[in-house]
């Protein structure tokens, strides 16, 4: 659906990204070329293992620059072992295995968080200006008895809200528009 938003001129032509996708490409050249045509660059799920969180965050910061950020998290970016409650499960997603150091309010905290949370924290620490977010593809009926997907989503939303507090976006002066 994002290609429709692009066609309608609703998206930036150069600062959009797809992160963590791992589905089979039906037509690799068309799929990836169409992403590029619509102003999207991408970091596929397995690239995170090669690049590491810090380089992924750097690529995001370099791509987004000073633009405003709207973050849409499709919960199936996480491996189904950690988030089974989605309609399109696929193995090989991001995991809950990394430890990340983040700086908040001038102090260093040790956080046990997954790769996605480490990336969200990295974008916050880089000062990217987030103006909105959503988390999609959660299907509660598919969650397990421990409700691991719901817990993961709660933590993702918490980190996004912390980012919004950490990097407040000032309302533009209407006289300047």
ZAKEBA-147135 format. One record per residue (C-alpha): x, y, z. Coordinates in steps of 0.05 Angstrom, whole numbers, padded with zeros to 5 digits. Layout:
<atom x="X" y="Y" z="Z"/>
...
This chain:
<atom x="00000" y="00000" z="00000"/>
<atom x="00059" y="00047" z="00010"/>
<atom x="00069" y="00051" z="-00065"/>
<atom x="-00001" y="00082" z="-00070"/>
<atom x="00019" y="00134" z="-00017"/>
<atom x="00080" y="00148" z="-00060"/>
<atom x="00038" y="00155" z="-00123"/>
<atom x="-00006" y="00206" z="-00087"/>
<atom x="00054" y="00247" z="-00065"/>
<atom x="00046" y="00232" z="00009"/>
<atom x="00116" y="00206" z="00021"/>
<atom x="00186" y="00235" z="00016"/>
<atom x="00222" y="00214" z="-00047"/>
<atom x="00287" y="00196" z="-00013"/>
<atom x="00282" y="00181" z="00062"/>
<atom x="00236" y="00120" z="00068"/>
<atom x="00262" y="00053" z="00091"/>
<atom x="00239" y="-00019" z="00098"/>
<atom x="00276" y="-00054" z="00155"/>
<atom x="00277" y="-00127" z="00173"/>
<atom x="00239" y="-00156" z="00115"/>
<atom x="00255" y="-00228" z="00099"/>
<atom x="00199" y="-00254" z="00055"/>
<atom x="00215" y="-00287" z="-00011"/>
<atom x="00218" y="-00237" z="-00067"/>
<atom x="00172" y="-00260" z="-00123"/>
<atom x="00208" y="-00217" z="-00173"/>
<atom x="00271" y="-00192" z="-00140"/>
<atom x="00285" y="-00139" z="-00193"/>
<atom x="00214" y="-00113" z="-00195"/>
<atom x="00203" y="-00114" z="-00119"/>
<atom x="00268" y="-00079" z="-00102"/>
<atom x="00267" y="-00032" z="-00162"/>
<atom x="00196" y="-00012" z="-00145"/>
<atom x="00218" y="00002" z="-00073"/>
<atom x="00273" y="00047" z="-00100"/>
<atom x="00224" y="00081" z="-00148"/>
<atom x="00179" y="00097" z="-00089"/>
<atom x="00237" y="00127" z="-00049"/>
<atom x="00250" y="00067" z="-00004"/>
<atom x="00317" y="00038" z="00013"/>
<atom x="00318" y="-00027" z="00053"/>
<atom x="00357" y="-00068" z="00103"/>
<atom x="00336" y="-00140" z="00100"/>
<atom x="00332" y="-00181" z="00164"/>
<atom x="00396" y="-00221" z="00153"/>
<atom x="00436" y="-00157" z="00139"/>
<atom x="00429" y="-00139" z="00213"/>
<atom x="00474" y="-00198" z="00231"/>
<atom x="00528" y="-00173" z="00183"/>
<atom x="00522" y="-00099" z="00198"/>
<atom x="00505" y="-00099" z="00272"/>
<atom x="00457" y="-00051" z="00306"/>
<atom x="00503" y="00010" z="00306"/>
<atom x="00514" y="00008" z="00230"/>
<atom x="00439" y="-00004" z="00217"/>
<atom x="00423" y="00058" z="00260"/>
<atom x="00476" y="00098" z="00223"/>
<atom x="00445" y="00078" z="00156"/>
<atom x="00377" y="00100" z="00182"/>
<atom x="00403" y="00166" z="00207"/>
<atom x="00441" y="00179" z="00142"/>
<atom x="00379" y="00163" z="00101"/>
<atom x="00328" y="00201" z="00143"/>
<atom x="00372" y="00261" z="00158"/>
<atom x="00332" y="00319" z="00186"/>
<atom x="00265" y="00294" z="00161"/>
<atom x="00208" y="00278" z="00209"/>
<atom x="00200" y="00204" z="00225"/>
<atom x="00136" y="00163" z="00224"/>
<atom x="00152" y="00093" z="00248"/>
<atom x="00106" y="00035" z="00229"/>
<atom x="00126" y="-00030" z="00263"/>
<atom x="00099" y="-00093" z="00231"/>
<atom x="00103" y="-00142" z="00289"/>
<atom x="00123" y="-00198" z="00242"/>
<atom x="00192" y="-00166" z="00237"/>
<atom x="00205" y="-00207" z="00300"/>
<atom x="00217" y="-00281" z="00294"/>
<atom x="00155" y="-00322" z="00309"/>
<atom x="00191" y="-00354" z="00367"/>
<atom x="00186" y="-00286" z="00401"/>
<atom x="00122" y="-00258" z="00370"/>
<atom x="00077" y="-00315" z="00344"/>
<atom x="00013" y="-00274" z="00342"/>
<atom x="00015" y="-00247" z="00272"/>
<atom x="-00021" y="-00267" z="00209"/>
<atom x="00042" y="-00276" z="00167"/>
<atom x="00093" y="-00314" z="00208"/>
<atom x="00159" y="-00327" z="00176"/>
<atom x="00223" y="-00355" z="00207"/>
<atom x="00287" y="-00315" z="00209"/>
<atom x="00263" y="-00251" z="00242"/>
<atom x="00297" y="-00207" z="00291"/>
<atom x="00307" y="-00236" z="00361"/>
<atom x="00307" y="-00219" z="00434"/>
<atom x="00380" y="-00237" z="00447"/>
<atom x="00421" y="-00174" z="00448"/>
<atom x="00443" y="-00129" z="00504"/>
<atom x="00445" y="-00055" z="00487"/>
<atom x="00476" y="00005" z="00522"/>
<atom x="00436" y="00069" z="00514"/>
<atom x="00446" y="00139" z="00540"/>
<atom x="00387" y="00173" z="00573"/>
<atom x="00390" y="00238" z="00611"/>
<atom x="00466" y="00237" z="00613"/>
<atom x="00473" y="00169" z="00646"/>
<atom x="00487" y="00102" z="00616"/>
<atom x="00437" y="00046" z="00628"/>
<atom x="00444" y="-00027" z="00612"/>
<atom x="00382" y="-00053" z="00578"/>
<atom x="00366" y="-00124" z="00559"/>
<atom x="00328" y="-00114" z="00494"/>
<atom x="00319" y="-00145" z="00427"/>
<atom x="00348" y="-00120" z="00362"/>
<atom x="00287" y="-00079" z="00345"/>
<atom x="00288" y="-00043" z="00411"/>
<atom x="00362" y="-00031" z="00403"/>
<atom x="00348" y="00002" z="00336"/>
<atom x="00291" y="00044" z="00364"/>
<atom x="00336" y="00066" z="00421"/>
<atom x="00391" y="00082" z="00372"/>
<atom x="00345" y="00127" z="00331"/>
<atom x="00324" y="00162" z="00395"/>
<atom x="00396" y="00172" z="00417"/>
<atom x="00412" y="00199" z="00348"/>
<atom x="00358" y="00252" z="00358"/>
<atom x="00313" y="00233" z="00299"/>
<atom x="00248" y="00272" z="00303"/>
<atom x="00191" y="00222" z="00311"/>
<atom x="00122" y="00251" z="00299"/>
<atom x="00080" y="00187" z="00301"/>
<atom x="00080" y="00112" z="00301"/>
<atom x="00038" y="00049" z="00297"/>
<atom x="00047" y="-00025" z="00310"/>
<atom x="00009" y="-00070" z="00261"/>
<atom x="-00005" y="-00143" z="00246"/>
<atom x="-00019" y="-00164" z="00319"/>
<atom x="-00069" y="-00221" z="00321"/>
<atom x="-00083" y="-00235" z="00395"/>
<atom x="-00119" y="-00300" z="00382"/>
<atom x="-00053" y="-00329" z="00356"/>
<atom x="-00013" y="-00309" z="00417"/>
<atom x="00011" y="-00364" z="00464"/>
<atom x="-00009" y="-00373" z="00537"/>
<atom x="00049" y="-00329" z="00560"/>
<atom x="00025" y="-00274" z="00513"/>
<atom x="00096" y="-00262" z="00488"/>
<atom x="00074" y="-00221" z="00428"/>
<atom x="00031" y="-00175" z="00471"/>
<atom x="00088" y="-00166" z="00520"/>
<atom x="00137" y="-00150" z="00463"/>
<atom x="00088" y="-00100" z="00433"/>
<atom x="00080" y="-00066" z="00501"/>
<atom x="00155" y="-00058" z="00506"/>
<atom x="00160" y="-00032" z="00434"/>
<atom x="00107" y="00020" z="00447"/>
<atom x="00140" y="00040" z="00513"/>
<atom x="00207" y="00051" z="00477"/>
<atom x="00173" y="00091" z="00422"/>
<atom x="00139" y="00135" z="00474"/>
<atom x="00206" y="00144" z="00510"/>
<atom x="00236" y="00166" z="00443"/>
<atom x="00180" y="00217" z="00435"/>
<atom x="00195" y="00245" z="00504"/>
<atom x="00270" y="00243" z="00493"/>
<atom x="00266" y="00280" z="00426"/>
<atom x="00208" y="00329" z="00431"/>
<atom x="00186" y="00358" z="00364"/>
<atom x="00166" y="00431" z="00368"/>
<atom x="00102" y="00453" z="00335"/>
<atom x="00119" y="00496" z="00275"/>
<atom x="00101" y="00569" z="00278"/>
<atom x="00042" y="00577" z="00230"/>
<atom x="00067" y="00647" z="00211"/>
<atom x="00130" y="00615" z="00183"/>
<atom x="00091" y="00568" z="00137"/>
